[in-house]
Amino acid sequence: MGCWQMTETRDSTPMSEQPALTIPAGTRFGYREGPLWHRRQRCLVETPQDVVTGPGLHLLVAPNGSGKTTLLRTLAGLLPALSGSVNAGGHVYYFSDELRADSELKPRTLFRSLLKNGALAMAEELAETLRLDLNRPIGQLSRGNRQKVLLILAEVKVAHENAGVLLMDEPLTGLDAETRAQMTALWSSAQTKAVRLVILHELESVRHADSLLSIHGGRLAHAREKSGATWLDTYHSLQS
């Protein structure tokens, strides 16, 4: 029942230090295509300058087809960079938007099989906050409620396993506006040392984040929080 994928970076930062996700200038992201004897590189995203994100919430927002998921999967170590390298301190957890589990399994049973003590208590508390029915089989849950199962597991991972970097690919898809607001508020207030990089489609529910990454014309841009500007304003400035 693989709910996420995890990769440990080759150059792990000791967990006594603050983790950071560093993308050096000149790093290129994409994929290789064509037959094995004549592979061609198709670059989707390149980094014109160093991008460094420390502990906190960082948003990745860009048009469809711009390479967001390819970028995230490369940062997770699931795809190789076309050139350059990425340094992610500590353990890297990649959170996809698909829950893989037995359709007859209940969320409560899943949590009890994966979590212990304080972690289990936290999962059950989050389930109550998000109004997730822990006794309904996963196969009978709506897409939004299956997302809640994944979100709860991801939050518990960060809080109880000292994750260095959490990469989340459109985790709010299928959720109603109230739940999206609850999750973004939780991310903003989380008291963890993790670097959280989240792909989002909508910025309206985000009140606080530490930075915004965007892709425009195949180039990765990075902006910090600016006084008096909304994240939607910042996104439009990066896309202009």
Stockholm file with secondary structure:
# STOCKHOLM 1.0

chainA/1-240         MGCWQMTETRDSTPMSEQPALTIPAGTRFGYREGPLWHRRQRCLVETPQDVVTGPGLHLLVAPNGSGKTTLLRTLAGLLPALSGSVNAGGHVYYFSDELRADSELKPRTLFRSLLKNGALAMAEELAETLRLDLNRPIGQLSRGNRQKVLLILAEVKVAHENAGVLLMDEPLTGLDAETRAQMTALWSSAQTKAVRLVILHELESVRHADSLLSIHGGRLAHAREKSGATWLDTYHSLQS
#=GR chainA/1-240 SS CCCSEEEECTTCCCTTSCCCEEECTTCEEEEEESCGGGCEEEEEEECSSCEEECSEEEEECCCTTSSHHHHHHHHTTSSCCSBSCCEECSEEEEECSCCCSCTTCCHHHHHHHHCCHHHHHHHHHHHHHTTCCTTSCGGGSCHHHHHHHHHHHHHHHHHHSCCSEEEESSTTTTCCHHHHHHHHHHHHHCCCCCEEEEECSCCTTCCCCSEEEEEETTEEEEEECCTTCCHHHHHHHHHC
#=GC SS_cons         CCCSEEEECTTCCCTTSCCCEEECTTCEEEEEESCGGGCEEEEEEECSSCEEECSEEEEECCCTTSSHHHHHHHHTTSSCCSBSCCEECSEEEEECSCCCSCTTCCHHHHHHHHCCHHHHHHHHHHHHHTTCCTTSCGGGSCHHHHHHHHHHHHHHHHHHSCCSEEEESSTTTTCCHHHHHHHHHHHHHCCCCCEEEEECSCCTTCCCCSEEEEEETTEEEEEECCTTCCHHHHHHHHHC
//
